[in-house]
Amino acid sequence: MTEYYLMHKNEICGVMIYDEETGRVMNYQDNHAGLSPFLGNCDASRLRKWWEMRSIPASRSTLQDILRAAGCFTPGSYLAKNLALSMTDSYWIRPKDSSLSYADVNFPKLAAYHGGRGPWHNASTWDPNASLGGQMEKYWDLSLDTPVLVKESYRYYGQQSVNEAFAALLHERQNISVPFVRYTAVAAADRGIQSRCEAFTSENVEFIPAYEVVESEKIPNDSSYYDGYIELCTKAGIDREAIQTFMDYQTLTDFIISNTDEHLLNFGLLRDAESMKLLGPAPIFDSGNSMFYSEDRRYPYTRAGLLERRITGLYDREELLLKKIRNRHVVKIDLLPEPEEVKQIFAESGIPEWKADVISRNYALKLQLTREFQQGKTISLYREKQAEQKKRSDRHTGEPRPQKLILLCCPSGTEKEALVRRLQKELAEKGYREADPKALFSAEQAFSLSGRGLLLDRERILEKAGPVCGYAHCVVSLSLEAIRSELSQSSLHNAGGSPLRNAGESSLHTEGQSAGHPVLRSGSWLDELASALLDARMKAAFLSGASVLCDAPARSRSAREHYINIAEEAGVKSRELYVTASSLIAEMPQDAEGWTEIRRENGAFQPSPSASP
């Protein structure tokens, strides 16, 4: 047995008794100065857990090689040989008979020693990686002014490293005050992929994991760990709104990227290492275990399948975490990468095309669920399973809900709005579930395929529309007016940063815009883009097994036949037309156009089935 002082910089926290043979902490006596781990509330049981968490995990594939090279038998003994030093905080252990100071041993001072060796355990070079947790192979690069954490990913096509960089891209686009770590992904010479990031800690700023916060004192039985963590942070001096916003944002973005590894060591707080004052949430980091990195599925999940996946965190189900979010709109969904871009990012990063496609389709479903969540819907695994069971039951009983095209031919106003509400209610009563059309084909996709404002090719946009999971037996409502409004208010930018303009705005370049790029104007171009996007969403809906309730200009026969053709090519047999004002119709609708039913509303003309086309 060996006695060590547990130190925080040069202050003694307590006395630790350590068994060198087993690598375990046998006892600990705290001096109650408020400096020890767990926010100063440390005992022997807590310190044993702290020591275990601080050691290299047994799951690390290179662990045995590391221990053999260092002459150690356990991760704990390797940690002790390196005095339990870490790059993320100021704790370390000092032999009771030693006069070492923190200035002698802390990692930023390593370069001062000959050969990089410290004055204790001279038989081995000090290893700043002795306290690195996690499963990916990783190490600290101390060659630069700011230490850089390097993670190496060889399995799963190196996707964990790609995921880190993708998550950083997603956070960066949100332009929010929530801090996050900026990762870069770099191809390694041995066919792996490295992710690299600068340390967010320093000699004066240290990281306190959430685990130490929630275990620092007992959380009331009627409070969850999620709420308890926020309460303890607030009690310790963190601004409540800041920690609530952070937790809301981290929880929702983890849901969107399907991060399954947000355990209590993967987030936490920053603290001033001198004053011991808590500064605020630590930046979001370690998102490698996301975006279905370890799966070889050749087809996407269903909505229920996504929600059924187990996660490691404050809860083991995503739906339970979502219930804790106070601000459902903390993530700006219009600023998130679109599924098509996600597919391109992963494919260009070395992920096989088939897997990039599955990733993007799963991600598209997550965006769909997120939109519904932000609209006030409760995300429930039970309800999704019930919906899937109903679909299976419908197929089994031979009572499938036929796909329909329902086109409205009526002027704007309260009359049309009432008709839309009535039809939506009738469809719901027949078992059609209302679904959000935006995930079928995004405005960003249409914008990108239009040459980002240079060339609008409607056929190319329509050609790219394809099936999306989760829409079978649903109905989507498409309105040209709503899509045009969506585009006008969109945050989409062209390559030069020029936004889509609203009607009446100047088409001249404004200050700060690049004169080398075109400015997208409203008017006819925007109308054409809106119309192309409506067509693409209609086609995608039909190919996905959904029905369409469409409000679009249909006064001429050619306009109506255009939508008939989209339905026909997708194999949709049921095609209904609702007419409310015959005086506004240029060419009277006829059955011969391809309608299975034409319904007259409020005194509109009575069509003649036998009339010639």
C-alpha positions in Angstrom: 0.0 0.0 0.0 1.2 3.5 -0.8 -0.1 6.8 0.6 -0.5 9.7 -1.8 -1.9 13.2 -1.3 -4.7 14.0 -3.7 -3.7 17.5 -5.0 -5.4 20.3 -6.8 -2.5 22.3 -8.1 -0.4 22.9 -5.0 -3.3 22.5 -2.5 -3.9 19.2 -0.6 -7.4 17.8 -1.0 -6.9 14.7 1.1 -5.0 11.5 1.7 -5.4 8.5 -0.6 -4.3 4.9 0.1 -3.5 3.1 -3.1 -2.8 -0.6 -3.8 -0.1 -0.8 -6.5 -0.7 -4.5 -7.2 -4.4 -4.1 -8.1 -4.2 -0.5 -9.2 -7.2 0.4 -6.9 -7.9 3.1 -4.4 -8.3 1.4 -1.0 -9.3 4.4 1.1 -9.5 8.2 1.1 -9.7 10.8 3.8 -10.8 14.2 2.6 -9.7 17.3 4.4 -13.0 19.1 3.6 -11.4 22.2 2.1 -13.9 22.1 -0.8 -11.1 21.5 -3.4 -11.6 17.8 -4.0 -13.5 16.3 -7.0 -17.3 16.1 -6.9 -17.5 19.9 -6.2 -15.6 19.3 -2.9 -17.9 16.5 -1.6 -15.5 13.5 -2.0 -15.3 10.3 0.1 -13.6 7.0 -0.5 -16.5 5.6 -2.6 -16.6 8.6 -4.8 -12.8 8.7 -5.2 -12.7 5.0 -6.3 -15.2 5.8 -9.0 -13.2 8.9 -10.0 -10.0 6.9 -10.3 -11.8 4.3 -12.4 -13.2 6.9 -14.7 -9.9 8.7 -15.0 -8.0 5.5 -16.1 -7.8 4.4 -19.7 -10.8 2.1 -20.3 -10.3 -1.6 -20.8 -12.2 -1.4 -24.1 -9.4 0.6 -25.7 -7.8 -1.8 -28.3 -4.2 -0.7 -27.7 -4.4 -0.8 -23.9 -2.3 -3.9 -23.4 0.4 -2.6 -25.6 0.5 0.6 -23.6 0.6 -1.2 -20.3 3.3 -3.6 -21.5 5.5 -0.8 -22.7 5.2 1.1 -19.4 5.7 -2.0 -17.3 2.3 -1.8 -15.7 -0.4 -4.4 -15.2 -3.6 -2.4 -14.8 -4.9 0.9 -16.2 -5.0 2.1 -12.6 -1.3 1.4 -12.0 -0.5 3.2 -15.3 -2.5 6.2 -14.1 -0.6 6.2 -10.8 2.7 6.0 -12.6 1.7 9.3 -14.3 0.6 10.8 -11.0 -3.1 10.8 -12.3 -2.3 14.0 -14.3 -4.8 15.1 -16.9 -4.9 17.7 -19.6 -8.5 18.7 -18.6 -8.1 19.6 -14.9 -5.6 20.4 -12.2 -5.8 17.3 -10.1 -2.9 15.0 -9.5 -1.4 12.7 -6.8 1.8 13.4 -4.9 3.7 10.7 -2.9 3.6 11.7 0.8 7.4 11.6 1.0 7.8 13.9 -2.1 8.3 17.6 -2.3 7.0 17.9 -5.9 5.0 21.0 -6.8 2.4 21.4 -9.6 4.9 23.5 -11.6 7.2 20.5 -11.6 4.8 18.1 -13.2 2.0 19.7 -15.1 1.9 18.8 -18.8 2.4 22.3 -20.2 5.8 22.4 -18.4 6.9 19.0 -19.8 9.2 20.6 -22.4 11.3 22.0 -19.6 12.5 18.5 -18.6 15.3 16.7 -20.3 13.8 14.1 -22.7 10.3 15.1 -21.6 10.8 13.2 -18.3 9.6 14.4 -15.0 11.5 14.0 -11.6 9.1 11.2 -10.5 9.1 7.7 -12.0 12.1 8.6 -14.2 12.1 5.1 -15.7 9.2 6.2 -18.0 8.5 9.2 -20.1 5.4 11.0 -18.8 2.3 10.2 -20.7 -0.4 12.9 -21.0 -2.7 10.2 -22.4 -2.8 8.1 -19.2 -6.1 9.7 -18.2 -7.8 9.8 -21.6 -11.1 8.0 -21.6 -13.3 6.9 -24.4 -13.2 4.1 -26.9 -11.5 5.7 -29.9 -7.7 5.7 -30.1 -6.5 9.1 -29.1 -3.6 11.1 -27.9 -2.6 14.7 -27.1 -0.3 16.5 -29.5 1.8 18.8 -27.3 4.0 20.1 -30.1 1.9 23.3 -30.6 1.2 26.3 -28.3 -2.3 25.0 -27.7 -2.6 21.2 -27.0 -4.5 19.3 -29.8 -6.5 16.2 -29.1 -6.1 13.7 -31.9 -8.6 10.8 -32.3 -7.9 8.0 -34.8 -10.8 6.1 -36.4 -10.1 3.0 -38.5 -13.3 1.0 -38.1 -16.5 1.8 -39.8 -14.7 3.6 -42.6 -13.4 6.1 -40.1 -16.9 7.5 -39.8 -16.6 8.5 -36.1 -14.0 11.2 -37.1 -16.2 12.3 -39.9 -19.1 12.6 -37.5 -17.1 14.9 -35.2 -16.5 17.3 -38.1 -20.1 17.0 -39.3 -21.5 17.9 -35.8 -19.2 20.9 -35.7 -20.5 22.0 -39.1 -24.1 21.7 -37.8 -23.4 23.7 -34.7 -21.5 26.4 -36.6 -24.5 27.0 -38.9 -26.8 27.5 -36.0 -25.0 30.7 -35.1 -26.0 30.3 -31.4 -24.3 31.3 -28.2 -24.0 27.6 -27.0 -20.3 26.7 -27.1 -19.1 23.7 -29.1 -15.7 22.2 -30.0 -14.6 22.7 -33.6 -13.3 19.5 -35.1 -11.5 18.9 -38.3 -11.3 15.5 -40.0 -8.0 14.6 -41.7 -7.2 11.4 -43.8 -4.4 9.5 -42.2 -1.6 7.8 -44.1 -2.7 4.3 -42.9 -6.2 4.6 -44.4 -7.8 5.8 -41.2 -9.3 9.2 -40.5 -8.2 11.5 -37.7 -10.3 14.1 -36.0 -8.4 17.0 -34.4 -9.5 19.7 -32.0 -7.8 22.2 -29.7 -8.1 21.7 -26.0 -10.9 23.8 -24.4 -9.1 23.7 -21.0 -5.8 25.3 -19.9 -3.7 25.8 -16.9 -6.4 28.2 -15.6 -9.6 26.6 -16.9 -10.6 23.0 -16.1 -13.4 20.7 -17.0 -15.8 19.2 -14.4 -17.8 16.3 -15.9 -21.6 16.2 -15.3 -21.1 12.9 -13.4 -19.2 14.7 -10.7 -22.0 17.3 -10.4 -24.9 14.9 -10.1 -23.0 12.7 -7.7 -21.8 15.6 -5.6 -25.0 15.4 -3.5 -28.2 13.4 -3.4 -30.8 14.4 -5.9 -34.4 14.3 -4.5 -36.4 11.2 -5.4 -39.1 13.2 -7.2 -36.5 14.9 -9.5 -34.9 13.4 -12.5 -31.1 13.4 -13.2 -31.8 15.9 -16.0 -33.6 18.4 -13.8 -31.3 17.6 -10.9 -28.3 18.4 -12.9 -29.7 21.8 -13.9 -30.7 22.5 -10.2 -27.2 21.6 -8.9 -25.6 23.8 -11.6 -27.8 26.7 -10.6 -27.1 26.1 -6.9 -23.4 26.1 -7.7 -23.6 29.5 -9.3 -24.3 28.8 -13.0 -27.0 31.0 -14.6 -30.2 28.9 -14.9 -31.2 30.2 -18.3 -27.7 29.5 -19.6 -27.6 25.9 -18.4 -31.2 25.2 -19.5 -30.5 26.6 -23.0 -27.4 24.5 -23.2 -29.2 21.3 -22.2 -32.1 22.0 -24.5 -29.8 22.6 -27.4 -27.5 19.7 -26.8 -30.4 17.3 -26.3 -32.2 18.3 -29.5 -29.1 18.3 -31.6 -28.1 14.9 -30.2 -31.5 13.7 -31.3 -31.1 15.1 -34.8 -27.7 13.5 -35.4 -28.7 10.3 -33.4 -25.9 10.6 -30.9 -26.1 7.5 -28.8 -23.2 8.4 -26.4 -24.0 11.5 -24.4 -23.1 9.9 -21.1 -22.3 12.0 -18.0 -18.6 12.2 -18.8 -19.3 13.7 -22.2 -20.6 17.0 -21.0 -20.1 19.2 -18.0 -18.9 22.6 -16.7 -15.9 24.8 -16.9 -14.2 26.1 -13.8 -11.6 28.7 -12.9 -8.8 26.6 -11.6 -7.6 29.4 -9.3 -10.8 30.7 -7.7 -12.7 27.4 -8.1 -15.6 29.5 -9.5 -17.8 27.7 -12.1 -17.8 29.6 -15.4 -20.6 27.9 -17.4 -21.3 24.9 -19.6 -18.3 23.3 -21.2 -18.5 23.3 -25.0 -20.3 20.4 -26.7 -17.8 17.7 -27.7 -17.4 14.0 -28.6 -20.2 13.4 -31.1 -18.4 10.5 -32.9 -20.9 7.8 -31.9 -23.7 9.3 -34.0 -25.2 9.1 -37.5 -25.5 5.3 -37.4 -21.7 4.9 -37.6 -21.5 1.3 -36.5 -24.4 -0.1 -38.5 -24.4 -1.9 -41.8 -28.1 -1.6 -42.5 -28.9 -1.4 -46.2 -32.3 0.2 -45.6 -33.4 3.1 -43.4 -35.2 2.8 -40.1 -38.9 3.4 -39.6 -39.9 6.2 -37.3 -40.6 3.7 -34.5 -37.3 1.9 -35.2 -35.4 5.2 -34.8 -37.1 5.9 -31.5 -36.5 2.3 -30.3 -32.7 2.6 -30.4 -31.0 2.6 -27.0 -28.8 5.5 -26.1 -26.3 6.1 -23.2 -27.1 9.2 -21.3 -29.4 10.6 -18.7 -32.1 8.4 -20.2 -31.9 5.3 -22.4 -34.5 6.5 -24.9 -34.5 9.7 -27.0 -38.2 10.3 -26.5 -37.7 10.6 -22.7 -35.0 13.2 -23.2 -37.1 15.2 -25.6 -39.8 15.6 -22.9 -37.3 17.6 -20.8 -36.7 20.3 -23.4 -38.2 23.6 -22.4 -37.5 25.6 -25.6 -38.5 23.4 -28.6 -37.3 26.0 -31.0 -33.7 26.3 -29.6 -32.5 24.7 -32.8 -33.2 26.6 -36.1 -34.3 23.8 -38.3 -34.1 25.8 -41.5 -30.3 26.2 -40.8 -29.6 22.5 -40.5 -27.9 20.6 -43.4 -30.4 19.1 -45.7 -30.5 15.3 -46.3 -29.1 15.6 -49.8 -26.1 17.6 -48.5 -25.6 15.1 -45.7 -25.4 12.3 -48.2 -22.9 14.2 -50.3 -20.7 15.1 -47.2 -20.4 11.5 -46.1 -20.0 10.0 -49.5 -17.2 12.5 -50.3 -15.6 11.6 -46.9 -15.0 8.0 -47.9 -18.3 6.5 -46.6 -19.7 4.0 -49.2 -22.4 5.5 -51.3 -25.0 3.0 -50.1 -24.3 3.8 -46.5 -24.3 7.6 -47.1 -27.7 7.1 -48.7 -29.1 5.2 -45.6 -27.5 7.8 -43.3 -29.2 10.7 -45.1 -32.6 8.9 -45.2 -32.5 8.2 -41.5 -31.4 11.8 -40.9 -34.4 13.0 -43.1 -36.7 11.1 -40.8 -35.1 12.7 -37.8 -35.7 16.2 -39.4 -39.3 15.2 -39.9 -39.7 14.2 -36.3 -38.0 17.4 -35.2 -40.4 19.5 -37.2 -43.3 17.8 -35.7 -41.8 18.2 -32.2 -41.4 21.9 -32.8 -45.0 22.1 -34.0 -46.1 20.9 -30.5 -46.4 17.1 -31.2 -45.3 14.7 -28.5 -42.7 12.3 -29.9 -43.8 8.9 -28.7 -42.4 5.4 -29.4 -45.7 3.9 -28.3 -47.7 6.0 -30.8 -45.3 5.3 -33.6 -45.6 1.5 -32.9 -49.4 1.8 -32.8 -49.3 3.6 -36.2 -47.1 0.9 -37.7 -49.3 -1.8 -36.2 -52.4 -0.2 -37.7 -50.6 -0.1 -41.1 -49.9 -3.8 -40.8 -53.4 -4.5 -39.7 -54.8 -2.5 -42.7 -52.7 -4.6 -45.1 -53.7 -7.8 -43.3 -57.5 -7.1 -43.4 -57.4 -6.1 -47.0 -58.5 -2.5 -46.3 -55.7 -0.4 -47.5 -56.1 3.3 -47.8 -55.7 4.2 -51.5 -53.4 6.9 -52.6 -55.1 10.0 -53.8 -54.5 13.2 -55.7 -57.0 15.8 -54.5 -56.7 19.0 -56.4 -58.5 22.2 -55.4 -59.7 24.5 -58.1 -60.9 27.5 -56.2 -59.9 31.1 -55.4 -58.2 32.1 -52.2 -60.3 33.1 -49.2 -62.3 31.7 -46.3 -64.3 29.4 -48.5 -61.1 27.6 -49.7 -59.7 27.5 -46.2 -62.9 25.9 -44.9 -62.8 23.3 -47.8 -59.2 22.4 -46.9 -60.0 21.9 -43.3 -63.0 19.8 -44.1 -61.1 17.6 -46.5 -58.2 17.2 -44.0 -60.8 16.1 -41.3 -62.4 13.6 -43.7 -59.0 12.1 -44.6 -58.0 11.9 -40.9 -61.3 10.1 -40.2 -60.4 7.6 -42.9 -57.1 6.9 -41.3 -54.8 9.2 -43.3 -52.2 10.8 -41.0 -51.2 14.4 -41.8 -47.4 14.6 -42.6 -45.0 17.5 -43.1 -44.1 17.9 -46.8 -40.8 19.7 -46.2 -38.8 16.5 -45.6 -40.0 15.1 -48.9 -37.9 17.6 -50.9 -36.3 20.6 -49.2 -36.1 24.1 -50.4 -32.3 23.8 -50.2 -32.4 20.8 -52.6 -34.4 22.7 -55.1 -32.3 25.8 -54.7 -29.0 23.8 -55.2 -30.4 22.0 -58.3 -31.4 25.3 -59.8 -27.7 26.2 -60.0 -28.1 28.2 -56.8 -29.9 30.9 -58.8 -28.1 30.7 -62.1 -30.3 28.2 -64.0 -33.7 26.8 -63.2 -34.2 23.4 -64.6 -37.6 22.1 -63.5 -37.1 18.7 -65.1 -33.9 18.1 -63.2 -35.5 19.0 -59.9 -38.4 16.7 -60.6 -36.1 13.9 -61.6 -34.3 14.0 -58.3 -37.5 13.5 -56.3 -37.6 10.1 -54.7 -39.3 8.0 -52.0 -38.8 9.0 -48.3 -39.5 6.6 -45.4 -42.3 7.3 -43.0 -44.9 8.7 -45.4 -46.9 5.6 -46.3 -50.7 6.0 -45.8 -50.1 9.7 -44.9 -51.5 12.8 -46.6 -49.5 15.9 -47.3 -51.0 19.3 -48.0 -49.2 21.2 -50.7 -49.9 24.9 -51.4 -48.1 26.9 -54.0 -48.8 30.0 -52.0 -47.3 28.5 -48.9 -44.2 27.2 -50.7 -43.7 30.6 -52.2 -43.9 32.2 -48.8 -41.5 29.5 -47.5 -38.9 30.5 -50.1 -39.4 34.2 -49.6 -38.8 33.9 -45.9 -36.0 31.3 -46.3 -32.5 31.8 -45.0 -31.2 30.2 -48.2 -28.2 32.0 -49.7 -26.4 31.8 -53.0 -22.7 31.3 -53.2 -22.1 35.0 -52.6 -24.3 35.2 -49.6 -27.3 37.0 -51.2 -30.7 36.0 -49.8 -33.8 35.3 -51.8 -35.5 38.6 -52.0 -39.1 39.5 -51.3 -41.3 41.2 -53.8 -40.5 44.8 -54.3 -37.0 44.7 -53.0 -34.2 46.1 -55.1 -32.3 43.7 -57.3 -29.1 45.8 -57.0 -26.2 44.5 -54.9 -26.3 45.9 -51.4 -23.3 46.8 -49.3 -21.3 43.7 -48.2 -22.6 41.5 -51.0 -20.2 40.1 -53.6 -20.7 41.6 -57.0 -19.4 38.4 -58.5 -22.6 36.5 -57.7 -26.2 36.9 -58.9 -28.8 38.1 -56.6 -32.0 36.0 -56.5 -35.1 38.1 -57.2 -38.7 37.4 -56.4 -41.3 37.5 -59.1 -41.3 35.1 -62.0 -38.1 33.3 -61.1 -39.3 32.7 -57.5 -42.7 31.6 -58.8 -41.1 29.0 -61.1 -38.9 27.7 -58.3 -41.9 27.4 -56.0 -43.8 25.5 -58.7 -40.9 23.2 -59.3 -40.6 22.5 -55.6 -44.4 21.7 -55.4 -44.0 19.2 -58.2 -41.0 17.6 -56.6 -42.8 17.2 -53.2 -45.9 15.8 -55.0 -43.8 13.2 -56.8 -41.8 12.3 -53.7 -45.1 12.0 -51.7 -46.6 9.6 -54.2 -43.4 7.5 -54.5 -43.4 7.4 -50.6 -46.9 6.0 -50.5 -48.6 9.2 -49.4 -51.7 11.0 -50.8 -51.6 14.7 -51.8 -54.1 17.5 -51.1 -52.9 20.1 -53.5 -53.9 23.8 -53.7 -52.3 25.2 -56.9 -53.4 27.1 -60.0 -55.6 24.7 -62.0 -57.8 27.0 -64.1 -56.6 25.6 -67.4 -56.7 22.1 -68.7 -52.9 22.0 -69.3 -52.3 22.9 -65.6 -54.6 20.2 -64.4 -53.2 17.6 -66.7 -49.7 18.5 -65.5 -50.6 17.2 -62.0 -52.6 14.3 -63.4 -49.4 13.2 -65.2 -47.3 13.3 -62.0 -49.9 11.1 -60.3 -50.2 8.8 -63.3 -46.4 8.2 -63.5 -46.4 7.3 -59.8 -49.2 4.8 -60.3 -51.8 6.8 -58.3 -55.2 5.8 -59.6 -57.6 7.9 -57.5 -57.7 11.5 -58.7 -60.3 13.9 -57.4 -60.9 17.6 -58.4 -62.8 20.0 -56.3 -64.3 23.1 -58.0 -65.9 26.1 -56.2 -66.0 28.9 -58.7 -66.7 28.1 -62.3 -66.5 31.7 -63.4 -62.7 31.7 -62.7 -62.0 28.6 -64.8 -60.6 29.2 -68.3 -61.4 25.6 -69.5 -64.1 23.6 -67.8 -62.8 20.3 -66.3 -63.9 17.1 -67.9 -63.6 13.4 -66.8 -61.6 12.8 -70.0 -58.7 14.8 -68.4 -58.1 11.8 -66.2 -60.2 12.5 -63.1 -61.9 9.7 -61.3 -64.2 12.2 -59.7 -65.0 15.9 -60.1 -66.9 17.5 -57.2 -68.9 20.7 -57.5 -68.9 22.9 -54.4 -71.2 25.8 -53.6 -73.0 26.2 -57.0 -70.0 25.7 -59.3 -70.8 24.1 -62.7 -72.0 20.6 -63.0 -69.4 18.8 -65.3 -70.6 16.7 -68.1 -68.8 13.3 -68.3 -69.7 12.9 -71.9 -68.4 16.2 -73.1 -65.7 16.1 -75.6 -62.2 17.1 -74.4 
